[in-house]
């Protein structure tokens, strides 16, 4: 009886610790976006704060939308785009970033080995690393008087955040590349 309790306790511990997170992609809050330090998303973005949200379309669709919406030049590379909000001039830079969740699955190989031994099956006994890719849009904003307009105590954070939320909502309502092309070509 003690051995059954011991084995079941051991299996329970293995079950709860079987998927060990190796790398975690940034989490988006319930409202659909987060403002985080850029290097938490990608080291090349630096310590500045970025407005991030999931990109549900392709990188070229985002580029087309931003060029259309902000009346930017085709060769702008979505960098330092001038935007005026409440009579204040800002420069916005848009990045598309891929991030992954990586987890190490330790429980499946143990179960598969037991099944292979007992039932003479051929399940994979190697330790698996599961990866899930996410594509984000990261927006950096600066004004004439402050370099990081999304930092915690910025005087412009509230108005910039509201503007970016509206821009994100409009972009995320677009369901496909065809719909985006229709919007751009008919306005």
N, CA and C atoms as a LAMMPS dump frame, in Angstrom:
ITEM: TIMESTEP
0
ITEM: NUMBER OF ATOMS
561
ITEM: BOX BOUNDS ff ff ff
-5.0000000000000000e+02 5.0000000000000000e+02
-5.0000000000000000e+02 5.0000000000000000e+02
-5.0000000000000000e+02 5.0000000000000000e+02
ITEM: ATOMS id mol type element x y z
1 1 1 N 0.814 -1.195 0
2 1 2 C 0 0 0
3 1 3 C 0.861 1.263 0
4 2 1 N 1.951 1.208 0.785
5 2 2 C 2.846 2.36 0.834
6 2 3 C 3.498 2.596 -0.526
7 3 1 N 3.814 1.536 -1.216
8 3 2 C 4.479 1.682 -2.511
9 3 3 C 3.542 2.313 -3.535
10 4 1 N 2.252 1.995 -3.46
11 4 2 C 1.285 2.591 -4.382
12 4 3 C 1.164 4.091 -4.118
13 5 1 N 1.101 4.487 -2.848
14 5 2 C 1.043 5.906 -2.51
15 5 3 C 2.318 6.622 -2.95
16 6 1 N 3.452 5.961 -2.76
17 6 2 C 4.734 6.543 -3.144
18 6 3 C 4.807 6.73 -4.661
19 7 1 N 4.427 5.717 -5.402
20 7 2 C 4.469 5.787 -6.871
21 7 3 C 3.469 6.832 -7.377
22 8 1 N 2.265 6.843 -6.811
23 8 2 C 1.28 7.839 -7.274
24 8 3 C 1.736 9.255 -6.931
25 9 1 N 2.352 9.455 -5.79
26 9 2 C 2.891 10.777 -5.435
27 9 3 C 3.998 11.176 -6.39
28 10 1 N 4.867 10.224 -6.727
29 10 2 C 5.955 10.495 -7.666
30 10 3 C 5.413 10.842 -9.049
31 11 1 N 4.405 10.09 -9.492
32 11 2 C 3.79 10.388 -10.791
33 11 3 C 3.109 11.756 -10.791
34 12 1 N 2.482 12.101 -9.685
35 12 2 C 1.843 13.412 -9.578
36 12 3 C 2.882 14.535 -9.659
37 13 1 N 4.004 14.369 -8.996
38 13 2 C 5.082 15.358 -9.058
39 13 3 C 5.61 15.454 -10.488
40 14 1 N 5.834 14.313 -11.134
41 14 2 C 6.286 14.327 -12.53
42 14 3 C 5.276 15.017 -13.43
43 15 1 N 4.006 14.769 -13.202
44 15 2 C 2.964 15.364 -14.033
45 15 3 C 2.982 16.878 -13.947
46 16 1 N 3.106 17.417 -12.74
47 16 2 C 3.07 18.869 -12.573
48 16 3 C 4.375 19.549 -12.956
49 17 1 N 5.463 18.816 -13.005
50 17 2 C 6.743 19.419 -13.38
51 17 3 C 7.228 18.936 -14.73
52 18 1 N 6.375 18.284 -15.488
53 18 2 C 6.819 17.687 -16.737
54 18 3 C 7.131 18.721 -17.815
55 19 1 N 6.434 19.811 -17.842
56 19 2 C 6.68 20.842 -18.846
57 19 3 C 7.408 22 -18.182
58 20 1 N 8.697 22.036 -18.376
59 20 2 C 9.521 23.084 -17.791
60 20 3 C 9.713 24.168 -18.835
61 21 1 N 9.402 25.394 -18.476
62 21 2 C 9.523 26.505 -19.407
63 21 3 C 10.992 26.876 -19.576
64 22 1 N 11.468 26.859 -20.814
65 22 2 C 12.84 27.246 -21.125
66 22 3 C 12.883 28.722 -21.501
67 23 1 N 11.942 29.142 -22.351
68 23 2 C 11.856 30.537 -22.777
69 23 3 C 10.386 30.905 -22.846
70 24 1 N 10.064 32.072 -22.359
71 24 2 C 8.675 32.515 -22.312
72 24 3 C 8.495 33.762 -23.168
73 25 1 N 7.544 33.711 -24.085
74 25 2 C 7.201 34.891 -24.876
75 25 3 C 6.428 35.862 -23.98
76 26 1 N 6.529 37.154 -24.235
77 26 2 C 5.793 38.13 -23.416
78 26 3 C 4.292 37.873 -23.466
79 27 1 N 3.641 38.099 -22.351
80 27 2 C 2.199 37.91 -22.29
81 27 3 C 1.488 39.218 -22.613
82 28 1 N 0.445 39.077 -23.374
83 28 2 C -0.408 40.214 -23.698
84 28 3 C -1.537 40.23 -22.672
85 29 1 N -1.851 41.388 -22.129
86 29 2 C -2.894 41.484 -21.108
87 29 3 C -4.278 41.277 -21.728
88 30 1 N -5.283 41.227 -20.887
89 30 2 C -6.659 40.996 -21.343
90 30 3 C -7.134 42.065 -22.323
91 31 1 N -6.578 43.255 -22.238
92 31 2 C -7.017 44.343 -23.124
93 31 3 C -6.39 44.257 -24.507
94 32 1 N -5.516 43.282 -24.726
95 32 2 C -4.972 43.04 -26.06
96 32 3 C -3.596 43.606 -26.322
97 33 1 N -2.999 44.282 -25.352
98 33 2 C -1.669 44.848 -25.551
99 33 3 C -0.95 44.913 -24.215
100 34 1 N 0.332 45.184 -24.279
101 34 2 C 1.141 45.419 -23.08
102 34 3 C 2.14 46.513 -23.403
103 35 1 N 2.592 47.191 -22.381
104 35 2 C 3.698 48.133 -22.538
105 35 3 C 4.826 47.551 -21.704
106 36 1 N 5.883 47.131 -22.412
107 36 2 C 6.999 46.475 -21.731
108 36 3 C 8.324 47.053 -22.21
109 37 1 N 9.353 46.757 -21.459
110 37 2 C 10.701 47.135 -21.855
111 37 3 C 11.063 46.327 -23.104
112 38 1 N 11.571 46.993 -24.114
113 38 2 C 11.839 46.358 -25.396
114 38 3 C 12.736 45.139 -25.329
115 39 1 N 13.747 45.175 -24.463
116 39 2 C 14.689 44.059 -24.422
117 39 3 C 14.053 42.784 -23.881
118 40 1 N 12.888 42.885 -23.221
119 40 2 C 12.185 41.681 -22.78
120 40 3 C 11.557 40.954 -23.955
121 41 1 N 11.316 41.676 -25.027
122 41 2 C 10.772 41.085 -26.246
123 41 3 C 11.901 40.661 -27.181
124 42 1 N 12.849 41.557 -27.374
125 42 2 C 14.009 41.283 -28.223
126 42 3 C 15.14 42.183 -27.744
127 43 1 N 16.3 41.621 -27.504
128 43 2 C 17.411 42.38 -26.919
129 43 3 C 17.795 43.598 -27.748
130 44 1 N 17.667 43.505 -29.06
131 44 2 C 18.051 44.612 -29.929
132 44 3 C 17.171 45.849 -29.74
133 45 1 N 15.997 45.699 -29.139
134 45 2 C 15.106 46.85 -28.944
135 45 3 C 15.542 47.747 -27.795
136 46 1 N 16.402 47.282 -26.927
137 46 2 C 16.938 48.115 -25.856
138 46 3 C 16.005 48.238 -24.662
139 47 1 N 16.335 49.173 -23.77
140 47 2 C 15.603 49.332 -22.513
141 47 3 C 14.376 50.225 -22.619
142 48 1 N 14.156 50.86 -23.731
143 48 2 C 12.999 51.741 -23.889
144 48 3 C 11.701 50.937 -23.835
145 49 1 N 10.63 51.6 -23.437
146 49 2 C 9.324 50.949 -23.383
147 49 3 C 8.708 50.889 -24.772
148 50 1 N 8.033 49.793 -25.034
149 50 2 C 7.361 49.582 -26.311
150 50 3 C 5.928 49.137 -26.058
151 51 1 N 5.046 49.587 -26.919
152 51 2 C 3.651 49.162 -26.932
153 51 3 C 3.62 47.916 -27.809
154 52 1 N 3.215 46.762 -27.265
155 52 2 C 3.232 45.538 -28.063
156 52 3 C 1.845 44.909 -28.126
157 53 1 N 1.568 44.295 -29.272
158 53 2 C 0.345 43.516 -29.444
159 53 3 C 0.62 42.44 -30.488
160 54 1 N -0.241 41.428 -30.516
161 54 2 C -0.045 40.323 -31.458
162 54 3 C -0.388 40.772 -32.873
163 55 1 N 0.437 40.343 -33.824
164 55 2 C 0.198 40.641 -35.229
165 55 3 C -0.519 39.443 -35.841
166 56 1 N -1.768 39.594 -36.17
167 56 2 C -2.559 38.49 -36.708
168 56 3 C -2.446 38.368 -38.228
169 57 1 N -1.887 39.364 -38.881
170 57 2 C -1.674 39.308 -40.329
171 57 3 C -0.169 39.204 -40.598
172 58 1 N 0.236 39.355 -41.823
173 58 2 C 1.659 39.252 -42.156
174 58 3 C 2.381 40.587 -41.933
175 59 1 N 3.696 40.527 -41.978
176 59 2 C 4.509 41.729 -41.796
177 59 3 C 4.226 42.745 -42.902
178 60 1 N 4.057 42.268 -44.131
179 60 2 C 3.789 43.186 -45.243
180 60 3 C 2.409 43.837 -45.097
181 61 1 N 1.443 43.11 -44.508
182 61 2 C 0.124 43.704 -44.279
183 61 3 C 0.205 44.821 -43.245
184 62 1 N 0.99 44.602 -42.199
185 62 2 C 1.178 45.655 -41.201
186 62 3 C 1.817 46.878 -41.853
187 63 1 N 2.839 46.644 -42.653
188 63 2 C 3.517 47.745 -43.343
189 63 3 C 2.531 48.519 -44.214
190 64 1 N 1.73 47.801 -44.985
191 64 2 C 0.741 48.467 -45.849
192 64 3 C -0.253 49.281 -45.029
193 65 1 N -0.717 48.725 -43.921
194 65 2 C -1.682 49.425 -43.069
195 65 3 C -1.076 50.693 -42.485
196 66 1 N 0.125 50.61 -41.947
197 66 2 C 0.759 51.777 -41.314
198 66 3 C 1.065 52.847 -42.364
199 67 1 N 1.546 52.446 -43.522
200 67 2 C 1.814 53.42 -44.593
201 67 3 C 0.515 54.129 -44.986
202 68 1 N -0.56 53.35 -45.099
203 68 2 C -1.861 53.93 -45.449
204 68 3 C -2.372 54.839 -44.326
205 69 1 N -2.359 54.353 -43.113
206 69 2 C -2.965 55.06 -41.986
207 69 3 C -2.202 56.329 -41.604
208 70 1 N -0.876 56.248 -41.612
209 70 2 C -0.068 57.395 -41.189
210 70 3 C 0.464 58.201 -42.37
211 71 1 N 0.01 57.853 -43.573
212 71 2 C 0.416 58.553 -44.794
213 71 3 C 1.941 58.642 -44.895
214 72 1 N 2.588 57.495 -44.669
215 72 2 C 4.052 57.431 -44.686
216 72 3 C 4.556 57.109 -46.085
217 73 1 N 5.799 57.419 -46.324
218 73 2 C 6.432 57.084 -47.601
219 73 3 C 6.688 55.582 -47.661
220 74 1 N 6.633 55.024 -48.863
221 74 2 C 6.848 53.584 -49.029
222 74 3 C 8.221 53.135 -48.554
223 75 1 N 9.208 54.024 -48.641
224 75 2 C 10.578 53.659 -48.251
225 75 3 C 10.914 54.092 -46.816
226 76 1 N 9.893 54.305 -45.993
227 76 2 C 10.125 54.78 -44.621
228 76 3 C 10.599 53.673 -43.681
229 77 1 N 10.379 52.422 -44.055
230 77 2 C 10.72 51.263 -43.215
231 77 3 C 10.061 51.362 -41.841
232 78 1 N 8.962 52.093 -41.775
233 78 2 C 8.18 52.283 -40.55
234 78 3 C 9.009 52.831 -39.399
235 79 1 N 9.958 53.689 -39.721
236 79 2 C 10.815 54.287 -38.695
237 79 3 C 10.645 55.796 -38.669
238 80 1 N 10.579 56.336 -37.447
239 80 2 C 10.479 57.774 -37.227
240 80 3 C 9.352 58.419 -38.023
241 81 1 N 8.184 57.801 -37.949
242 81 2 C 7.021 58.343 -38.647
243 81 3 C 6.404 59.451 -37.804
244 82 1 N 6.247 60.646 -38.374
245 82 2 C 5.682 61.758 -37.6
246 82 3 C 4.171 61.594 -37.407
247 83 1 N 3.735 61.79 -36.169
248 83 2 C 2.316 61.716 -35.817
249 83 3 C 2.032 62.881 -34.87
250 84 1 N 0.928 63.578 -35.097
251 84 2 C 0.53 64.658 -34.206
252 84 3 C -0.697 64.226 -33.426
253 85 1 N -0.576 64.275 -32.091
254 85 2 C -1.686 63.918 -31.202
255 85 3 C -1.877 65.089 -30.244
256 86 1 N -3.065 65.661 -30.245
257 86 2 C -3.376 66.812 -29.374
258 86 3 C -2.304 67.899 -29.478
259 87 1 N -1.98 68.284 -30.674
260 87 2 C -1.02 69.35 -30.974
261 87 3 C 0.405 69.061 -30.497
262 88 1 N 0.712 67.819 -30.208
263 88 2 C 2.077 67.427 -29.835
264 88 3 C 2.598 66.488 -30.907
265 89 1 N 3.807 66.743 -31.346
266 89 2 C 4.405 65.935 -32.413
267 89 3 C 5.191 64.778 -31.807
268 90 1 N 4.96 63.581 -32.347
269 90 2 C 5.653 62.366 -31.917
270 90 3 C 6.281 61.686 -33.12
271 91 1 N 7.297 60.915 -32.862
272 91 2 C 7.883 60.045 -33.875
273 91 3 C 7.65 58.609 -33.423
274 92 1 N 7.078 57.798 -34.318
275 92 2 C 6.783 56.409 -33.994
276 92 3 C 7.598 55.487 -34.884
277 93 1 N 8.113 54.442 -34.271
278 93 2 C 8.843 53.412 -35.004
279 93 3 C 8.178 52.082 -34.722
280 94 1 N 7.854 51.354 -35.792
281 94 2 C 7.159 50.075 -35.688
282 94 3 C 8.125 48.941 -36.013
283 95 1 N 8.097 47.924 -35.171
284 95 2 C 8.925 46.731 -35.378
285 95 3 C 8.011 45.514 -35.408
286 96 1 N 8.351 44.554 -36.232
287 96 2 C 7.686 43.251 -36.153
288 96 3 C 8.699 42.29 -35.558
289 97 1 N 8.27 41.568 -34.537
290 97 2 C 9.182 40.726 -33.771
291 97 3 C 8.562 39.343 -33.604
292 98 1 N 9.384 38.328 -33.808
293 98 2 C 8.951 36.952 -33.569
294 98 3 C 9.516 36.513 -32.223
295 99 1 N 8.673 35.907 -31.401
296 99 2 C 9.118 35.398 -30.11
297 99 3 C 8.546 34.002 -29.923
298 100 1 N 9.226 33.187 -29.134
299 100 2 C 8.814 31.8 -28.957
300 100 3 C 8.605 31.471 -27.491
301 101 1 N 7.659 30.57 -27.262
302 101 2 C 7.532 29.873 -25.989
303 101 3 C 8.21 28.531 -26.192
304 102 1 N 9.132 28.179 -25.324
305 102 2 C 9.779 26.87 -25.397
306 102 3 C 9.584 26.154 -24.073
307 103 1 N 9.091 24.931 -24.142
308 103 2 C 8.935 24.114 -22.942
309 103 3 C 9.572 22.759 -23.161
310 104 1 N 10.102 22.224 -22.101
311 104 2 C 10.755 20.923 -22.108
312 104 3 C 9.776 19.922 -21.507
313 105 1 N 9.428 18.894 -22.275
314 105 2 C 8.476 17.886 -21.821
315 105 3 C 9.231 16.665 -21.316
316 106 1 N 9.233 16.461 -20.004
317 106 2 C 9.952 15.346 -19.397
318 106 3 C 9.064 14.147 -19.098
319 107 1 N 7.78 14.347 -19.002
320 107 2 C 6.881 13.277 -18.587
321 107 3 C 6.581 12.297 -19.722
322 108 1 N 6.365 12.789 -20.928
323 108 2 C 6.007 11.923 -22.063
324 108 3 C 7.032 10.837 -22.344
325 109 1 N 8.344 11.134 -22.346
326 109 2 C 9.303 10.055 -22.607
327 109 3 C 9.255 8.931 -21.559
328 110 1 N 8.96 9.29 -20.314
329 110 2 C 8.876 8.268 -19.26
330 110 3 C 7.663 7.374 -19.499
331 111 1 N 6.529 7.988 -19.795
332 111 2 C 5.317 7.215 -20.081
333 111 3 C 5.511 6.377 -21.341
334 112 1 N 6.111 6.961 -22.377
335 112 2 C 6.329 6.23 -23.624
336 112 3 C 7.255 5.032 -23.421
337 113 1 N 8.28 5.184 -22.601
338 113 2 C 9.183 4.064 -22.334
339 113 3 C 8.437 2.932 -21.628
340 114 1 N 7.608 3.302 -20.657
341 114 2 C 6.828 2.279 -19.946
342 114 3 C 5.876 1.57 -20.901
343 115 1 N 5.215 2.332 -21.776
344 115 2 C 4.312 1.721 -22.756
345 115 3 C 5.07 0.831 -23.73
346 116 1 N 6.223 1.291 -24.171
347 116 2 C 7.027 0.491 -25.097
348 116 3 C 7.451 -0.832 -24.467
349 117 1 N 7.833 -0.785 -23.196
350 117 2 C 8.263 -2.003 -22.508
351 117 3 C 7.099 -2.956 -22.256
352 118 1 N 5.956 -2.43 -21.848
353 118 2 C 4.81 -3.267 -21.498
354 118 3 C 4.05 -3.777 -22.722
355 119 1 N 3.821 -2.887 -23.682
356 119 2 C 2.952 -3.221 -24.812
357 119 3 C 3.705 -3.487 -26.111
358 120 1 N 5.021 -3.397 -26.05
359 120 2 C 5.859 -3.616 -27.229
360 120 3 C 5.457 -2.666 -28.376
361 121 1 N 5.294 -1.377 -28.032
362 121 2 C 4.968 -0.352 -29.021
363 121 3 C 6.24 0.379 -29.428
364 122 1 N 6.084 1.383 -30.261
365 122 2 C 7.249 2.113 -30.766
366 122 3 C 7.063 3.63 -30.603
367 123 1 N 6.651 4.084 -29.402
368 123 2 C 6.491 5.51 -29.152
369 123 3 C 7.857 6.164 -28.969
370 124 1 N 7.953 7.436 -29.33
371 124 2 C 9.187 8.205 -29.214
372 124 3 C 9.561 8.398 -27.746
373 125 1 N 10.761 8 -27.37
374 125 2 C 11.212 8.108 -25.986
375 125 3 C 12.16 9.28 -25.761
376 126 1 N 12.362 10.108 -26.777
377 126 2 C 13.252 11.257 -26.638
378 126 3 C 12.546 12.396 -25.909
379 127 1 N 13.321 13.179 -25.182
380 127 2 C 12.78 14.357 -24.511
381 127 3 C 12.415 15.378 -25.588
382 128 1 N 11.222 15.912 -25.492
383 128 2 C 10.711 16.824 -26.503
384 128 3 C 10.793 18.275 -26.034
385 129 1 N 11.107 19.146 -26.971
386 129 2 C 11.032 20.586 -26.722
387 129 3 C 9.91 21.12 -27.603
388 130 1 N 8.874 21.636 -26.965
389 130 2 C 7.736 22.193 -27.69
390 130 3 C 7.952 23.682 -27.887
391 131 1 N 7.733 24.153 -29.12
392 131 2 C 7.899 25.568 -29.439
393 131 3 C 6.614 26.117 -30.048
394 132 1 N 6.218 27.29 -29.592
395 132 2 C 5.085 28.008 -30.16
396 132 3 C 5.563 29.399 -30.53
397 133 1 N 5.371 29.781 -31.8
398 133 2 C 5.825 31.094 -32.263
399 133 3 C 4.692 32.112 -32.183
400 134 1 N 5.067 33.316 -31.78
401 134 2 C 4.145 34.439 -31.742
402 134 3 C 4.784 35.585 -32.515
403 135 1 N 3.953 36.332 -33.233
404 135 2 C 4.424 37.487 -33.978
405 135 3 C 3.818 38.737 -33.348
406 136 1 N 4.692 39.661 -32.977
407 136 2 C 4.271 40.866 -32.28
408 136 3 C 4.56 42.101 -33.126
409 137 1 N 3.812 43.148 -32.816
410 137 2 C 4.118 44.488 -33.303
411 137 3 C 4.585 45.258 -32.073
412 138 1 N 5.763 45.839 -32.167
413 138 2 C 6.305 46.65 -31.07
414 138 3 C 6.449 48.077 -31.582
415 139 1 N 5.894 49.023 -30.837
416 139 2 C 5.915 50.428 -31.258
417 139 3 C 6.685 51.241 -30.226
418 140 1 N 7.699 51.946 -30.71
419 140 2 C 8.467 52.865 -29.861
420 140 3 C 8.035 54.282 -30.211
421 141 1 N 7.804 55.104 -29.186
422 141 2 C 7.319 56.472 -29.413
423 141 3 C 8.192 57.456 -28.644
424 142 1 N 8.554 58.545 -29.337
425 142 2 C 9.275 59.634 -28.672
426 142 3 C 8.669 60.949 -29.12
427 143 1 N 8.799 61.95 -28.27
428 143 2 C 8.295 63.281 -28.608
429 143 3 C 9.484 64.232 -28.71
430 144 1 N 9.172 65.496 -28.974
431 144 2 C 10.239 66.497 -29.059
432 144 3 C 10.9 66.738 -27.709
433 145 1 N 10.158 66.483 -26.616
434 145 2 C 10.719 66.81 -25.301
435 145 3 C 11.087 65.594 -24.446
436 146 1 N 10.696 64.381 -24.855
437 146 2 C 11.124 63.204 -24.091
438 146 3 C 11.391 62.034 -25.034
439 147 1 N 12.444 61.312 -24.708
440 147 2 C 12.896 60.234 -25.587
441 147 3 C 11.984 59.019 -25.538
442 148 1 N 11.423 58.684 -24.414
443 148 2 C 10.581 57.497 -24.282
444 148 3 C 9.208 57.936 -23.78
445 149 1 N 8.278 58.135 -24.699
446 149 2 C 6.957 58.646 -24.324
447 149 3 C 6.053 57.582 -23.711
448 150 1 N 6.537 56.346 -23.604
449 150 2 C 5.743 55.282 -22.998
450 150 3 C 6.267 54.858 -21.627
451 151 1 N 7.276 55.574 -21.131
452 151 2 C 7.794 55.199 -19.805
453 151 3 C 6.747 55.511 -18.747
454 152 1 N 6.933 54.908 -17.599
455 152 2 C 5.939 54.928 -16.524
456 152 3 C 5.463 56.336 -16.152
457 153 1 N 6.333 57.289 -15.974
458 153 2 C 5.934 58.623 -15.512
459 153 3 C 5.989 59.689 -16.606
460 154 1 N 5.851 59.248 -17.835
461 154 2 C 5.877 60.173 -18.961
462 154 3 C 4.634 61.059 -18.955
463 155 1 N 4.825 62.324 -19.319
464 155 2 C 3.687 63.242 -19.377
465 155 3 C 2.774 62.928 -20.573
466 156 1 N 3.304 62.2 -21.551
467 156 2 C 2.537 61.89 -22.753
468 156 3 C 1.996 60.456 -22.79
469 157 1 N 2.316 59.66 -21.798
470 157 2 C 1.976 58.232 -21.87
471 157 3 C 0.478 57.996 -22.112
472 158 1 N -0.378 58.681 -21.413
473 158 2 C -1.823 58.433 -21.526
474 158 3 C -2.346 58.722 -22.933
475 159 1 N -1.943 59.848 -23.514
476 159 2 C -2.473 60.175 -24.849
477 159 3 C -1.868 59.276 -25.923
478 160 1 N -0.599 58.928 -25.78
479 160 2 C 0.041 58.037 -26.751
480 160 3 C -0.57 56.639 -26.656
481 161 1 N -0.768 56.175 -25.439
482 161 2 C -1.361 54.849 -25.245
483 161 3 C -2.761 54.792 -25.855
484 162 1 N -3.577 55.826 -25.63
485 162 2 C -4.936 55.858 -26.196
486 162 3 C -4.885 55.843 -27.725
487 163 1 N -3.97 56.611 -28.307
488 163 2 C -3.817 56.645 -29.761
489 163 3 C -3.429 55.267 -30.295
490 164 1 N -2.454 54.631 -29.647
491 164 2 C -1.999 53.323 -30.107
492 164 3 C -3.057 52.238 -29.907
493 165 1 N -3.847 52.335 -28.864
494 165 2 C -4.939 51.377 -28.657
495 165 3 C -5.947 51.5 -29.801
496 166 1 N -6.296 52.725 -30.174
497 166 2 C -7.226 52.927 -31.281
498 166 3 C -6.643 52.404 -32.592
499 167 1 N -5.354 52.665 -32.84
500 167 2 C -4.687 52.182 -34.05
501 167 3 C -4.656 50.646 -34.061
502 168 1 N -4.315 50.039 -32.918
503 168 2 C -4.27 48.579 -32.809
504 168 3 C -5.658 47.986 -33.041
505 169 1 N -6.683 48.572 -32.429
506 169 2 C -8.045 48.057 -32.6
507 169 3 C -8.472 48.092 -34.065
508 170 1 N -8.166 49.188 -34.735
509 170 2 C -8.524 49.305 -36.146
510 170 3 C -7.788 48.247 -36.974
511 171 1 N -6.508 48.041 -36.695
512 171 2 C -5.723 47.041 -37.426
513 171 3 C -6.242 45.629 -37.149
514 172 1 N -6.576 45.338 -35.912
515 172 2 C -6.987 43.981 -35.572
516 172 3 C -8.412 43.654 -36.02
517 173 1 N -9.193 44.648 -36.373
518 173 2 C -10.518 44.382 -36.938
519 173 3 C -10.435 43.926 -38.387
520 174 1 N -9.284 44.122 -39.012
521 174 2 C -9.098 43.693 -40.396
522 174 3 C -8.871 42.184 -40.391
523 175 1 N -9.703 41.476 -41.134
524 175 2 C -9.681 40.017 -41.076
525 175 3 C -8.737 39.328 -42.033
526 176 1 N -8.373 39.983 -43.128
527 176 2 C -7.536 39.307 -44.118
528 176 3 C -6.802 40.326 -44.983
529 177 1 N -5.893 39.816 -45.779
530 177 2 C -5.148 40.672 -46.711
531 177 3 C -6.087 41.287 -47.741
532 178 1 N -7.076 40.528 -48.2
533 178 2 C -8.039 41.045 -49.179
534 178 3 C -8.836 42.216 -48.598
535 179 1 N -9.253 42.075 -47.347
536 179 2 C -10.001 43.151 -46.7
537 179 3 C -9.133 44.4 -46.552
538 180 1 N -7.867 44.214 -46.179
539 180 2 C -6.945 45.338 -46.059
540 180 3 C -6.773 46.033 -47.403
541 181 1 N -6.576 45.268 -48.475
542 181 2 C -6.427 45.856 -49.81
543 181 3 C -7.691 46.612 -50.218
544 182 1 N -8.848 46.103 -49.883
545 182 2 C -10.108 46.79 -50.18
546 182 3 C -10.165 48.138 -49.45
547 183 1 N -9.8 48.142 -48.164
548 183 2 C -9.826 49.378 -47.367
549 183 3 C -8.88 50.405 -47.962
550 184 1 N -7.661 49.979 -48.275
551 184 2 C -6.646 50.911 -48.801
552 184 3 C -7.045 51.454 -50.163
553 185 1 N -7.549 50.603 -51.031
554 185 2 C -7.844 51.02 -52.399
555 185 3 C -9.153 51.804 -52.532
556 186 1 N -10.023 51.751 -51.535
557 186 2 C -11.307 52.454 -51.63
558 186 3 C -11.387 53.678 -50.739
559 187 1 N -10.273 54.129 -50.229
560 187 2 C -10.289 55.36 -49.428
561 187 3 C -9.344 56.375 -49.983
